[in-house]
Amino acid sequence: MDHLTVVDHPLVQHKLTIMRDEATSTAEFRRLLREISQLLAYEVTRELPMTTKKIKTPMVEMDAPTLAGRKLALVSILRAGNGLLDGMLELVPSARVGFVGLYRDEETLEPVQYYFKAPSELNDRLVIAVDPMLATGNSSAAAIDLLKKEGAQNIRFLCLLAAPEGVARMKEAHPDVPIVTAALDERLNEKGYILPGLGDAGDRMFGTR
């Protein structure tokens, strides 16, 4: 799976184990999701374009490395994507932010759109779409469809957990979009939830049912 990167850093895996535990509180789950998103962000932004600018240190002048091009765009797939978004914004506070509102029809497992707002000039930005769970892949593929229609050309997808079914669906729909995740789990159950998974990420973030 050359389009899939699993971040196996010990801190990522340790924090993910705590998040999977059903005994972990809502507050702790939110805190860990924010922390793990920052660790995943290092991987998904690894190839950001660079240039140099002249600065003066307390010692000498130098040509120092700095980010090049337009500021990247972070796009949260609501509602659970906001948990990853918050942590990434702490790392990249100048990023532009967009939102895709989708919910999954529990009968068909197909995505239903209810909101979409994207930054301008997506064609000139690295766009990182974020959603904790890549389950069936239908909502993620639909979100990428919307971003491409807005002109996005350089897109990456960041998630906490992925199922093989979702990875395959994304590869089929958007083979040009790399996926970065903390774990590739076993499979989906009959209701489209990831196994072993961690339950519904949104519910665990916000304490809802």
Secondary structure, DSSP 4 states (H G I P E B T S, - for coil): -TTEEE---HHHHHHHHHHH-TTS-HHHHHHHHHHHHHHHHHHHTTT--EEEEEEE-SS-EEEEEEE-SSPPEEEEEETTHHHHHHHHHHHSTT-EEEEEEEEE-TTT--EEEEEEE--S-GGGSEEEEE-SEESSSHHHHHHHHHHHHTT--EEEEEEEEE-HHHHHHHHHH-TTS-EEEEEE-SEE-TTS-EES--S-HHHHHHT--
